[in-house]
Amino acid sequence: MRSMTEGLRLRVDRRSPVPLYHQIATQLAEAIDDGTLPAGTKLENEIALADQLGLSRPTMRRAIEELVGKGLLVRKRGVGTQVVHGRMRRELELTSLYDDLAAEGRTPSTSVLVNRVEPAPADVAEQLGLAPGSDVRRLERVRRAGGAPLALLRNWLPADVLTAEDDELESRGLYELLRERGVHLRIARQRIGARGSTAAEGELLDVAPGQALLTMQRTAYGDSGRAVEYGDHCYRPDSYSIEVTVVER
């Protein structure tokens, strides 16, 4: 049977200033990221990997620990080390995260933290083109992929746009529910950034407080030009990235 390292063609450059453990960790992360090592793949044990690459066992162990710390690998007693998931790549399109995960064959799941109608804060009212204090539906959800937390999603919609029960929001994507109710999104204004996580976000996303999160704010508009959704989302950067295609004019 061909070994995993032979199939991946892992290489180390002993003349490089980059530590050997980090060279291996980077190559394994890239293989997980591009799907060469899909979720569920079992890695050979550290001793075998170290022997195949001519590395010390502590060096290989440190490489594996780096990926375990990033949430890409998991150690299971009696099973060994397995790939958990790769990074979710998302093109800048007017789709929901739920739709994108399902399209990639990953299993999305959702926990609804907030689902209620309340007065719109001033900044949300401005984004939705409403008078401050107007009724909006506020949603807050944790989205997971393969059981691992990926994103904290906060959304506000004019109260008359959507009525949905928690079980609908747990089993289906927000944009799917909107389409079902005759609301078709046509254009959105979006801003991407990064910041440190709060203590509450860290607990929900299983990251340390202050760890960097990828952020995205989006205001989406329907057929009539009316703003129908404002989202303020944050994502684990070790599990999620956004791709942009740049075209010369």
Secondary structure, DSSP 8 states (H G I E B T S, - for coil): ---HHHHHT----TTSSS-HHHHHHHHHHHHHHTTSS-TT-B---HHHHHHHHT--HHHHHHHHHHHHHTTSEEEETTTEEEE----EEEESSS--HHHHHHHTT--EEEEEEEEEEEE--HHHHHHHT--TT-EEEEEEEEEEETTEEEEEEEEEEETTT----HHHHHHS-HHHHHHHTT--EEEEEEEEEEEE--HHHHHHHT--TT-EEEEEEEEEEETTS-EEEEEEEEE-TTTEEEE------
